[in-house]
Amino acid sequence: MNQSALSALIWSVADLLRGDYKQSEYGRVILPFTVLRRLDCVLEATKPAVLAEFAAKTQAGLNPDPFLLRKSGQSFYNTSELDLPKLLGDQDHIRQNLYAYIQGFSPSARDIFERFDFYTQIERLAKADLLYLVTEKFANVDLHPQRVDNAQMGLVFEELIRKFAELSNETAGEHFTPREVIRLMVNLIFIEDNDVLTPGNAVVRTIYDPTAGTGGMLSVAAEHLLEHNPAARLTLFGQELNDESYAICKADMLIRGQDVANIIAGNTLSEDGHGGRKFDYMLSNPPFGVEWKKVEKVVRKEHEEKGFDGRFGPGLPRVSDGSMLFLMHLVSKMAPVANGEGGTRFGIVLNGSPLFTGGAGSGESEIRRYVLENDLVEAIIGLPTDMFYNTGIATYVWIISNKKPAQRKGKVQLIDAGSFWQKMRKSLGSKRKEMSDEHIATVTRLFGEFTEAELVTVFDADGKQIAEQLVTTSDKAPVEPEGGKLKRAPISRIFNNQDFGYTTITVERPLRDEAGEVVLGLKGKQKGKPQADSALRDTENVPLGEDIHAYFQRKVLPHAADAWIDEDKSKVGYEIPFNRHFYVFEPPRSLHEIDEELKAVSASIMKMLGELAE
């Protein structure tokens, strides 16, 4: 059964809730019941052994917990003789029995249902005489891991959350990231680490997501590593603000055998749940364009009091968009490199504004300056639009690393994957496009080979496309056909870090009196010096690699011979004009071609009018 069919089956429970629950409240019942049934099915095979062990160890006066974990084969257990199917055998006492069943779970699993506020829903369903009917629905859904694996189950939860988010007009994208985007990011953060991916190497690594959602990024990373190297061990860490998403993430970690103490509830920016800890890999998709006013006081205090000893040393972005705070948070979690060992690589999804928002000296520019001057940016990949569930805007994956290979040092690779997509059979919210496995493999190859590339399209003499080829610096480009033409569009480009830097200089012009004479200062340091006219003040951005005074003489003085630079106001800034580097000039069509087309259209219109007149 695929996840769509399964989520549709679970969704049918909504028919029972209609009338007693608002549409926006369906998730409060369906999500915790889905988790409960999943845990129910996972424990089914070992339940008799767990109950026998519980009775024996309790009678012997021993703490049964470690013995029960061993018997269950999971990182959780249930000591109640009940399960969902058995609950149906006593309709009159189903409320009390359901309470008893949930209380039978080990503490870490019980906390999941407390996060869902599940007891409130049990009371509400019982009062509406719906508890038995809803329990019956879920008791008949088979969510056993042999029928629905962890990856499928994660997609089921994401599908359900998306539906509930749409019904309640919430932002589904805050909870999860499209799986193909995660697969691309996971490929990129692992690709250069041969020791981790080599089968048989029993390495232990950590991975962290500060905006874990339902745990999708962590799960895909774990599955990827297991597929390539079953001997490797990846320990998962995360933090999540939304209680429902946290509960689902925690349930997923339980079933995977991960230590659920590594998944923390709370706001990552105001209360770092993993303070002082460093990680080998990290992934994040923080909310786009969400203000951080609620945590502003705490964040500013950390910035001002701790500086670079805290998480936000370089600077603070404007309050209207907190995504760059997560970028700095992740940078603070990077493990140090010593003797060629250690270090961290992480991927973070950001919208376009962190690339260029804010002029020299602003918080955003200072953050860009910090990561570029410290040689942390490996690559930025532009994704197709309409890839996410809640927005159609352009998005970018930043790959950050403090363990760059020698050929990458001092450089940044930009990859424009905006054309690497296929149309979805059915749109999901704002998501209308997806990246195929082939698209993901192409981007991964371009990153792995650290090469420049362009997409060459071949047209025949009639302007019809006859071929398309991705050409790297080492490939042989297609030959331009006779009478036809080639169109070249850059896909991968490599730059020096300082190519994105500039110095903003302030250009002053003298203030003049009514007679046109320059006004001179009368006091202090300004005595005898020309006074600046604020109305004529201007700024120029000089590339970092260029001499400022040579630039000034070449670009400014020929147009304003009396101008000068106010050295005290010069500031260094950084921006990454991604789209500008991939812009391809399309020459306008000739006037003759346009004229011929207009004549043809006019003739066609006259012909149709003539036919109407007949």
C-alpha positions in Angstrom: 0.0 0.0 0.0 1.5 3.4 -1.0 1.5 6.3 1.4 -1.3 8.2 -0.6 -3.7 5.2 -0.3 -2.8 4.7 3.3 -3.2 8.4 4.2 -6.6 8.3 2.3 -7.7 5.4 4.4 -6.7 7.1 7.6 -8.3 10.3 6.3 -11.6 8.5 6.1 -11.8 8.9 9.9 -12.6 12.5 9.2 -16.0 11.4 8.1 -16.7 10.3 11.7 -15.4 13.5 13.2 -17.4 15.8 10.9 -19.9 17.8 12.9 -18.3 17.3 16.3 -14.9 18.6 15.2 -14.0 21.5 13.0 -12.0 20.6 9.9 -9.0 22.4 11.4 -9.2 20.1 14.5 -9.1 16.7 12.7 -5.4 16.4 13.1 -5.7 16.5 16.9 -7.4 13.1 16.7 -5.9 11.5 13.6 -2.2 12.2 14.1 -1.9 10.7 17.7 -4.1 7.7 16.8 -1.9 7.0 13.7 1.2 7.1 15.9 -0.5 4.9 18.5 -1.4 2.3 15.9 2.1 2.4 14.5 3.6 1.7 17.9 0.9 -0.9 18.4 2.0 -2.8 15.3 5.7 -2.4 15.9 5.4 -4.1 19.4 2.9 -6.8 18.3 5.4 -9.6 17.7 7.3 -9.2 21.0 4.3 -8.4 23.2 3.9 -11.9 24.8 7.6 -12.1 25.6 7.5 -8.6 27.1 4.5 -9.4 29.3 6.1 -12.6 30.6 9.3 -10.8 31.4 7.5 -8.0 33.1 5.6 -10.4 35.4 8.8 -12.4 36.2 11.0 -9.4 37.0 8.3 -7.6 39.0 7.7 -10.7 41.1 11.5 -10.9 41.7 11.5 -7.3 42.8 13.9 -6.1 40.0 13.7 -3.0 37.9 12.2 -4.5 34.7 13.1 -1.6 32.4 16.4 -2.9 30.8 15.0 -6.4 30.5 11.9 -5.2 28.8 13.8 -3.1 26.3 15.9 -6.2 25.4 12.7 -8.4 25.0 10.9 -5.8 22.9 13.8 -5.4 20.5 13.0 -1.6 20.5 13.9 1.4 22.5 10.4 1.4 24.0 7.9 -1.2 25.3 4.3 -1.5 26.6 3.4 -3.6 29.7 -0.4 -3.5 29.2 -2.1 -6.7 28.0 -4.2 -4.5 25.8 -3.7 -3.2 22.2 -6.1 -1.4 19.8 -7.9 -4.6 18.5 -8.3 -5.9 22.1 -9.8 -2.6 23.2 -12.7 -3.3 20.9 -13.8 -6.2 23.0 -15.1 -4.0 25.8 -17.0 -1.2 24.3 -18.5 0.1 27.6 -15.0 0.6 29.2 -13.1 1.8 26.2 -12.1 5.2 27.6 -10.7 3.7 30.8 -9.0 0.9 28.9 -7.4 3.3 26.4 -6.0 5.3 29.3 -4.6 2.1 30.8 -3.1 1.0 27.5 -1.3 4.4 27.0 0.0 4.3 30.6 1.5 0.9 29.9 4.1 2.5 27.5 7.6 3.3 28.7 8.1 6.9 29.7 9.7 8.1 26.4 6.7 6.8 24.4 4.2 8.1 26.9 5.6 11.6 26.5 4.6 11.5 22.8 0.9 11.3 23.6 1.3 14.0 26.3 2.8 16.3 23.6 -0.3 15.6 21.4 -2.5 16.5 24.4 -4.1 13.1 23.6 -6.0 12.7 26.9 -8.1 15.8 26.1 -9.1 14.3 22.8 -10.0 10.9 24.4 -12.4 12.7 26.7 -13.9 14.8 23.9 -14.4 11.7 21.7 -16.0 9.8 24.6 -18.4 12.6 25.3 -19.4 12.6 21.6 -19.8 8.8 21.6 -17.1 8.6 18.9 -14.2 7.0 20.8 -15.2 3.4 20.0 -15.8 4.1 16.3 -12.5 6.0 15.9 -10.6 3.3 17.7 -12.2 0.6 15.5 -11.2 2.5 12.4 -7.5 2.5 13.4 -7.5 -1.0 14.8 -8.3 -2.2 11.3 -5.4 -0.3 9.7 -2.3 -2.5 9.3 0.8 -0.3 10.0 3.2 -3.2 10.7 6.8 -2.3 9.6 6.8 -5.3 7.2 3.9 -3.7 5.3 4.8 -0.1 5.8 8.5 0.7 6.3 9.9 3.7 8.1 10.4 5.8 5.0 6.8 5.2 3.9 5.5 5.9 7.3 7.3 9.2 7.3 5.7 10.2 4.0 2.3 9.2 5.4 2.8 11.6 8.3 3.9 14.3 6.0 0.9 13.8 3.7 -1.5 14.0 6.7 0.2 17.1 8.2 0.0 18.8 4.8 -3.7 18.2 4.6 -4.3 19.4 8.1 -2.2 22.5 7.5 -4.2 23.4 4.4 -7.5 22.9 6.3 -6.4 25.2 9.2 -4.6 27.7 6.9 -1.3 27.0 8.5 2.1 26.7 6.9 2.8 23.0 6.0 6.3 23.8 4.9 7.3 24.6 8.5 6.9 20.9 9.3 8.7 19.1 6.5 10.8 19.3 3.4 10.2 17.5 0.1 12.1 14.2 0.1 13.9 14.8 -3.1 15.4 18.0 -1.7 16.5 16.1 1.4 18.1 13.3 -0.8 20.0 16.0 -2.7 21.3 17.6 0.5 22.2 14.3 2.0 24.2 13.3 -1.1 26.1 16.6 -1.0 27.1 16.5 2.7 28.3 12.8 2.5 29.9 12.7 -1.0 33.4 13.8 0.0 33.7 11.5 3.0 34.9 8.1 1.6 35.6 6.6 5.1 31.9 7.0 6.0 30.5 5.6 2.8 33.0 2.7 2.3 31.2 -0.6 3.1 32.6 -2.3 6.2 34.0 0.8 7.9 32.4 0.7 11.4 32.6 4.5 11.8 30.3 6.4 14.3 29.1 9.8 13.2 26.5 12.4 14.5 24.0 14.4 12.5 21.8 17.3 13.8 18.8 19.2 12.6 17.8 22.3 14.6 14.5 22.6 12.9 13.7 18.8 12.9 10.0 18.9 12.0 8.8 15.3 11.8 12.3 14.1 11.4 12.4 13.7 7.6 15.9 15.0 7.1 17.4 12.9 9.9 15.6 9.8 8.6 16.7 10.1 5.0 20.3 10.7 6.2 20.2 7.5 8.3 18.7 5.5 5.4 21.3 6.9 2.9 24.2 5.9 5.1 22.7 2.5 5.9 22.3 1.8 2.2 25.9 2.6 1.4 27.6 1.3 4.5 25.5 -0.9 6.9 28.5 -1.0 9.3 28.4 2.7 10.0 26.4 4.1 12.9 24.8 7.5 12.6 23.4 9.0 15.8 20.6 11.5 15.2 20.0 14.7 17.1 17.4 17.4 16.7 15.2 20.1 18.1 11.7 21.1 17.2 9.3 23.9 18.3 6.0 22.5 17.2 4.6 19.9 19.7 2.8 17.8 17.1 5.8 17.6 14.8 8.1 16.9 17.8 5.8 14.0 18.9 5.9 12.4 15.4 9.7 12.9 15.2 10.2 11.3 18.6 8.0 8.3 17.6 10.1 7.8 14.4 13.3 8.0 16.5 11.9 5.4 18.9 11.1 2.9 16.1 14.6 3.5 14.7 16.2 2.6 17.9 17.7 6.1 18.4 18.1 7.7 21.8 15.0 9.9 22.0 16.7 12.1 24.6 18.6 13.5 21.6 15.4 15.0 20.3 14.7 18.2 22.2 11.4 20.2 22.3 11.7 24.0 22.2 12.8 27.1 20.3 16.3 26.5 19.0 17.1 30.3 18.8 16.1 31.1 22.4 16.9 27.9 24.2 19.7 25.8 22.5 18.8 22.2 23.5 22.3 21.0 22.6 24.4 23.7 24.1 28.1 23.1 23.8 27.7 20.0 21.6 29.4 19.8 18.1 28.3 17.6 15.2 29.8 15.8 12.2 26.9 16.6 9.8 24.0 19.0 10.0 20.9 19.6 7.9 18.2 22.3 8.2 15.2 23.8 6.4 14.4 26.8 8.7 11.1 28.7 8.0 11.4 31.3 5.2 10.9 35.0 6.0 9.6 34.4 9.6 10.2 37.2 12.0 12.1 36.5 15.3 10.6 39.2 17.4 9.4 36.8 20.1 13.0 35.7 20.8 14.6 39.1 20.0 15.5 40.0 23.6 17.2 36.6 24.3 19.1 36.6 20.9 20.3 40.2 21.2 21.5 39.6 24.8 23.5 36.6 23.6 24.9 38.6 20.7 25.9 41.6 22.9 27.2 39.7 25.9 28.9 36.7 24.4 29.9 38.0 21.0 31.9 35.3 19.1 31.9 33.1 22.1 28.1 32.7 21.5 26.2 31.8 18.4 25.5 35.2 16.9 28.9 36.9 16.9 29.1 38.2 13.3 25.9 40.2 13.5 22.1 40.0 13.5 19.7 40.1 10.5 16.7 42.3 10.4 13.8 41.1 12.7 11.6 40.3 9.8 13.6 37.2 8.7 15.4 34.9 11.1 16.7 32.3 8.7 20.3 33.6 8.9 20.2 33.1 12.7 19.8 29.4 12.0 22.8 29.6 9.6 24.9 31.1 12.4 23.5 28.6 14.9 24.7 25.8 12.7 28.2 27.4 12.2 28.5 27.5 16.0 27.9 23.7 16.1 30.8 22.8 13.7 33.4 20.5 15.1 36.9 21.8 15.0 39.5 20.3 12.6 42.8 19.0 14.1 45.6 17.3 12.2 43.3 16.8 9.2 40.7 15.1 11.3 37.3 16.2 12.5 35.4 19.1 11.0 31.8 19.4 9.9 29.8 19.7 6.7 26.2 20.9 6.7 23.4 21.8 4.3 20.8 24.5 4.9 17.8 25.6 2.7 17.4 29.3 2.4 15.3 31.7 0.2 16.9 34.3 -1.9 17.2 37.2 0.6 20.2 35.8 2.5 22.2 36.0 -0.7 22.0 39.8 -1.1 19.8 41.5 1.5 21.5 44.3 3.5 24.2 46.7 2.4 27.8 46.9 3.6 27.9 46.9 7.4 24.4 45.4 7.9 23.9 42.3 9.9 23.2 40.2 6.9 26.3 41.4 5.1 28.5 40.8 8.1 27.2 37.2 8.4 28.0 36.6 4.7 31.4 38.3 5.3 32.1 35.9 8.2 31.3 32.7 6.3 33.2 33.8 3.2 36.3 35.2 4.8 36.5 32.1 7.0 36.3 30.0 3.8 33.2 28.1 5.0 31.0 28.2 1.9 31.6 25.2 -0.4 28.6 25.6 -2.8 25.2 27.2 -3.2 22.7 25.4 -5.4 19.7 27.2 -6.9 16.6 24.9 -6.9 13.7 25.1 -9.2 10.7 27.2 -8.1 7.5 25.6 -7.0 9.4 22.8 -5.1 8.0 23.4 -1.6 4.5 22.9 -0.3 3.9 26.4 1.0 5.8 28.7 -1.4 6.6 29.0 -5.0 9.6 31.3 -4.5 13.2 30.6 -5.4 15.1 28.5 -2.9 18.8 27.7 -2.4 20.8 25.0 -0.7 24.0 26.3 1.0 26.7 23.7 1.6 29.0 24.9 4.5 32.2 23.1 5.5 35.3 23.8 7.6 37.1 20.8 6.1 37.2 21.8 2.4 39.4 19.6 0.1 42.5 21.3 -1.2 41.0 22.2 -4.6 38.0 23.9 -3.0 40.0 26.1 -0.6 39.3 29.8 -1.2 36.6 29.1 -3.7 32.8 28.9 -3.9 30.9 26.8 -6.5 27.5 28.1 -7.7 25.2 25.6 -9.4 22.0 26.7 -11.1 19.7 23.7 -10.9 16.6 25.8 -11.7 15.9 23.9 -15.0 16.4 20.4 -13.4 12.8 19.5 -12.7 9.8 17.5 -13.9 6.2 18.3 -13.6 4.3 16.4 -10.8 1.4 14.3 -11.8 -0.6 16.0 -9.0 0.3 19.2 -7.3 0.6 19.3 -3.5 -0.2 22.8 -2.3 2.3 25.1 -3.9 4.5 22.2 -4.9 4.1 21.5 -8.7 7.6 20.4 -9.6 10.0 17.7 -8.4 13.6 16.7 -9.1 14.1 13.2 -10.5 16.8 10.8 -9.4 18.6 11.8 -12.6 18.5 15.5 -11.8 19.8 14.8 -8.2 22.6 12.6 -9.7 23.6 15.4 -12.1 23.9 18.0 -9.4 25.7 15.6 -7.1 28.2 14.8 -9.9 28.8 18.5 -10.7 29.5 19.2 -7.0 31.6 16.1 -6.6 33.8 16.8 -9.6 34.0 20.5 -8.6 33.8 21.5 -12.3 32.3 24.3 -14.3 29.6 23.3 -16.8 27.0 24.7 -19.2 23.9 23.4 -20.8 24.3 23.5 -24.6 21.1 23.4 -26.7 21.3 22.7 -30.4 18.8 24.2 -32.8 18.4 23.4 -36.5 18.0 26.0 -39.3 14.2 26.4 -38.6 14.9 27.1 -34.9 13.7 23.7 -33.7 15.5 22.1 -30.8 17.3 19.0 -31.9 19.6 18.2 -29.0 20.6 19.2 -25.4 23.9 18.4 -23.7 25.4 19.2 -20.3 29.0 20.1 -21.0 31.7 20.3 -18.4 35.2 21.8 -18.9 36.6 18.3 -19.8 33.8 17.3 -22.2 33.7 17.8 -25.9 31.0 20.3 -26.8 28.6 19.7 -29.7 29.4 21.2 -33.1 27.1 24.0 -34.3 25.0 22.5 -37.1 25.1 24.1 -40.5 22.4 26.8 -40.7 21.5 26.2 -37.1 22.8 27.5 -33.8 23.9 26.7 -30.3 22.5 28.2 -27.1 24.8 28.1 -24.1 23.6 28.5 -20.5 26.0 28.3 -17.6 25.0 25.6 -15.0 28.0 25.5 -12.7 30.5 28.3 -12.0 33.4 28.6 -9.6 34.5 31.8 -8.0 37.1 33.1 -5.5 35.7 34.0 -2.1 36.7 37.7 -2.5 34.8 37.9 -5.8 31.6 38.5 -3.7 33.2 41.2 -1.6 33.2 45.0 -2.1 34.0 48.2 -0.3 31.3 50.8 -0.2 32.9 54.2 -0.4 31.1 57.5 0.3 31.7 60.1 -2.4 31.4 63.7 -1.3 31.0 66.9 -3.3 31.6 70.4 -1.9 28.9 72.7 -0.6 28.8 75.9 -2.5 27.3 79.3 -1.6 25.0 81.4 -3.7 28.0 82.8 -5.6 29.1 79.3 -6.5 32.1 79.4 -4.2 33.1 76.4 -2.1 32.1 76.7 1.6 35.1 76.1 3.9 35.0 75.0 7.5 35.7 77.6 10.2 36.5 75.6 13.3 38.5 72.6 14.6 39.6 69.9 12.2 37.3 71.2 9.5 38.9 74.6 9.4 39.9 75.5 5.9 38.6 72.3 4.4 35.7 72.1 1.9 32.4 71.2 3.5 30.4 68.3 2.1 27.0 68.9 0.5 24.7 66.1 1.8 22.4 66.6 -1.1 25.2 65.6 -3.6 26.5 62.7 -1.4 26.7 59.4 -3.2 28.2 55.9 -2.8 30.1 53.5 -5.0 30.7 49.8 -4.5 34.4 48.9 -5.4 35.2 45.2 -5.9 37.6 43.9 -3.2 40.3 43.0 -5.7 40.5 46.5 -7.1 42.4 49.5 -5.9 39.9 52.0 -4.5 41.8 55.1 -5.6 42.4 53.8 -9.1 38.7 53.0 -9.3 37.8 56.5 -8.0 40.0 58.2 -10.6 38.7 56.1 -13.4 35.0 56.0 -12.6 34.2 59.1 -10.5 36.6 62.0 -11.2 35.9 62.2 -14.9 32.3 63.1 -14.0 32.9 65.1 -10.8 36.3 66.6 -10.7 35.7 68.2 -7.3 34.7 64.9 -5.6 36.6 63.2 -2.8 36.2 60.0 -0.7 35.3 60.2 3.0 37.6 57.5 4.2 35.9 57.2 7.6 32.7 56.0 6.1 34.1 53.2 4.0 32.7 49.7 4.8 33.4 46.2 3.5 30.4 44.3 2.4 29.5 40.9 0.8 26.7 39.8 -1.5 26.2 36.8 -3.7 24.3 37.9 -6.9 23.4 34.4 -7.9 21.1 35.1 -10.8 23.5 37.7 -12.3 26.1 35.0 -12.7 23.8 32.8 -14.7 22.1 35.4 -16.8 22.2 34.7 -20.5 21.7 37.6 -22.9 19.0 37.0 -25.5 19.5 39.3 -28.5 16.3 41.0 -29.6 14.8 39.8 -32.8 15.5 41.8 -35.9 12.9 44.5 -37.0 12.5 42.6 -40.3 11.6 39.4 -38.5 9.1 41.2 -36.3 7.6 43.0 -39.3 7.2 39.8 -41.2 5.4 38.1 -38.3 3.1 41.1 -37.9 2.3 40.9 -41.6 1.5 37.2 -41.3 -0.8 37.8 -38.3 -2.6 40.7 -40.0 -3.2 38.6 -43.1 -4.6 35.8 -41.0 -7.0 38.3 -39.2 -8.1 39.8 -42.5 -8.8 36.4 -43.8 -11.0 35.4 -40.8 -12.9 38.7 -41.0 -13.5 38.1 -44.7 -14.9 34.6 -43.9 -17.2 36.2 -41.3 -18.5 38.7 -43.9 -19.5 36.0 -46.4 
